[in-house]
């Protein structure tokens, strides 16, 4: 039983591979991609703004479920702490690097309200996107973990948490994998891409976002992550994002990518969506879940110690 979480994590990686490989091979057959030719100066009025409902609707529904689900106690606190931690960090990173990674050419697709950022103002939809995106990812995972796939979560969190000596435990494999991926990305960009100038900064950023919590907390959190719930969350989020980007955002220029900051692997069948557009959702989901489970462990340990102290007194 102690090896079950590791086996489940391996199965998740296996499922991603057996789906991603044939999809990549099939998409690679497209040599001349179809193009969208707008017949209007404003083909998608407020498209980006309204499309945020792809996150806002499931977020509202699952949040209402969580509020009504009385069995959730420390889970609700862990959820709140995770959002309070990650949302400001994501917004700050967008302010710092948003213009380095993205372009927003279709100004008719947004409300026209902008906030200051390095390199120029960004549409307010970006803030809603980051808050709603992170919240939706976490709510789907919590719902799966506590309801839809609760059979596979940790049945006695207090007893399992008591075995954790310390939350912060350095995990070398995450560092090796992360550094290896960054090195491969740099090599590909410099030697094989059509834009070898600069570095693949967006991929480096995505990797670091997943690497830091994995490096620090994976060793403690891996046995607590409901990997089946994580896989469900990941596939749902990727499904939404691909529909969003490949059929709407890129062809109608709601947003685009700065080619010089990408690795140089573009999916022509999906309007030259860079590979980073897919990788980002795995990294974001992975980092969010690890941080959430780590906070849950910390809250449980704190509560257990408080109870033990009260009994001793």
N, C-alpha and C positions, 0 to 999 in steps of 0.2 A: 504493500500500500504506500510505503514511503516514496516509491519510485513513480507512482501514478502521475503526479503533477509534471515531472520531467517528460514522461511518455506523452502526456496530453499536449505539452508544448511542442514536442517534436511532430506530433500529428498535425497540429495547426500549421507548422512550417511546410509539412508535406502537402497538405491540401492546397496551400497557396501556390506551391510549385506546380502541382499537376493541373491547376487551372491556368496559371500565368504562362506556362511554356507553350501550350497549344494556341492560346490567345495571341501571344507574341508572334508565333510562326504564321498564323493566319493573317494578322494585320500586316506583316512584312510582305505579303504578296501584293499589297496595294502600291504600285509604282507611280500611278498618276491619280492623286486624290481628287475627289469631287470638290467643287468650290461653291460657296453660297454667294449669289449675286443679288444684293438688296435692290429692290425696285422702289425704295423710298429713302428719304434722308433720315427717317426715324422709324425703322421697321419694328423696334421693340421698345415702346415707350415705358420707362421705369422698369425695364426687364430685370436688371440686377436687383433692384429694390424688392420687387414682388417675388422674385425667385428665392429670397431668403426664407420664404414660407416653407421651403423644403426642409429647413431645420426648425423653424419656429413652431410649426404645427405638431410634429412628433415631440418636440421639447415640451410644449404646453400639455399635451396629453399624458406623457410619462411623468411630468412633474406633478400633475394632479393625482395620478396614481400613487406616487411616492408619499404625498402629503396624507392621503387617506389610509395608507398601509401602516397600521399602528405597530406592527411587529418590528418595524425599522426604528431603531433608537440611535445607537452610535453610528449607524450607517448614514443617517441623515446629517449628522455632524461632520462625518468624514467627507461626505459629498460637498457640503458647504465650504469646508476648509480647502478642498481641492480646487473648487471654482475660484475662491477668493485668492488662492495662490497663483493659479495658471492664467486666468483671464488677464490680469494686469501685466503679467510677463509677456503674454502674446501680443497685447496691444502695444507695449513698449517696443518690442522687436519690430512690429509693423511700422511704428513711427521712425525707428532708426534705419530699417532696411527695406521698407515697402517699395520705395521708388528705385531701389537697386535691383529688385527682383521682378517687379511687375510694371505694367503700363495700363492706363485706363483711358482708352481713346474715345469710347462712345459716351459722351457726357449726357446724352438723352436717356441713357439707361439707368441713371441715378437721380436722386432727389435734387442734387445741386448744392447740398450742404457738405462742406469740407472742413477737415481739421488739420492743423499744422503738422508737418512731418519733415524730416531731413530730405532735402531735394525737391520739395514742393508739397502742396496740400494733397490729401487723399480723401476720397469720398467717405462720408460717415457710415456708409454701408459696410465698410471694412471692419469697423468696431463691432457692429452687430454680428457680422460674419464670425469673428473670432469668439465672441462670447457665446453665441448660439451654437457654433460648431463644437466647442469644447463641452458645453453643457449637454448637448444632444448625445455626443459620444459617451459621456459618463452615465447619462440616464439610461441609455440602451443597455450598457453593461450592467448597471445596478438592477434594472428590471430582469434581465436574463439571469443574473446571479441569484437574486432573491425570489424570483417567481418562475419564469419560463424554464430555466435550467437549474433550479435550486438543488436538485438531486446531486449535482456535482460541485457544490460549494463546500466550504469547511463547516461541518456540522457543529463543532464546539470551538468557537473562536477563542474563548478565554483559555481553554486547556492548551490549544495549539500555540497561542501567543506566549504562554508561560515558558515555552521551550526556547524562545528567542532571547539570546544573551544581549545582543545589541542590534539596533536597526541598521546602522551604518556599517556595512561590511564590503570591503573593496572586492570587486569581481573582475578578475583579469580577462576572461574570455570576451566580455563586452568591449573592453578597450582594444583588444587585438582585432576583433571583427570590425569595430568602428573605424579604427585607423587603417585597416586593410581596405575597407570600402572607399574611404577618402582617397587613398593612394591610387586605387584602380580608377576612380573618377578623374583624378588629375591626369593620369597617364593617357586615358582615352581622350580627354579634351585636348591635350597637347599634341598627341600623335595621330588621332583618327578623326576628330571632329572638323567641321567646316569653319568653326570659330575658335581657333586655338589661343586667342589672346586672353589674358587674365586667368582666373581660376573658377572652378564650378562652385561659387560661393553659396548658391541656394542649396545645393546638395550637402555641402559642408555644414551649413546651418541646420538642415533637417537631421543629419546624422548626429550632430552634437546634442540636439534637443532630445533625441532618444537615448544617446549614449550616456549622458550625465546621470539621469535617474537609474538607468540600467546598471551602470558602473557602481553606483552607490547603494542601491536598494534591491537589486534583483536577487541576490543571495538570500535575503530575508523574506522577500515577497513571493518568490516563485512558487512555494508550496501553498500559498493562499489565493493565488490568482485562479479564478475559474476559467480555464483555458477554452472550454466550450463556449462560455459566454463571451469571451474575448473574440473568438473566431466569428461568432454570429455578428457581433458588433462591427468587426472589421469589414466583413463582406457587405453588410448593409450600408455602411458609410462609404465604402469604395463604389458601390452600385449607385448611390445618390450622386456622388461627386463626378463620376464619369458621365452620367446623363446630363448633369449640370454643365460640365465644362465642354465635353465633346460635341454636344448637340446644340448648345445655346451660347455659353459665355464666349468661347473662342470664335465661332463663326460670326457672331454679332458684336464682337469686340467689347463685351462688357468689361473684360480684362484680358490681358495678355502677359507674356513673359519676356523678360530681357534676355535675349539669346546669349549675350556675352557672359552672363552669370550662370548659365546652365552647362551641364556636362556636354551636351551636343547630341543626345539621343532623343529624336523627335518621332512621334507616331503620326505619320502623314495621313493615315486613314481617319484620324481624329483631329484634323485641322492642326497638325504639327504640335500636338500636346507633348510637352517635354516629359520625360520619364519621372522627373521630380514631382509632377502633378499627381502621380499615383503613389509614389513613395511617401509623400508627406502625410497621407492619411494613415498608413501603417505606423509611421513614427509617432504621430500625434496620439493615436489610439493606444499604442504601446506605452508611451510615457504617461499618459493620463491614468491608465489602469494601474501601473506600478505605483504611482504617487498616491492614488486613492487607497490601494490596499495597504501601503505603508502607513498612511495616516490611520486607517482602521486598526492596524496592529498597535500603533502607539497609543491610541485611545483606549483600547482594550487592556493593554498592560497598565496604563495609568489607573484605570478603574479597578483592576484587580488588586493593585498595590494599595489603593485607598481603602478598599474593603478589608484587606488583610490588616492594615494599620488600625482601622476602627475596631476590628475584633480583638486585636492585641491590647488596645487601650481599654 
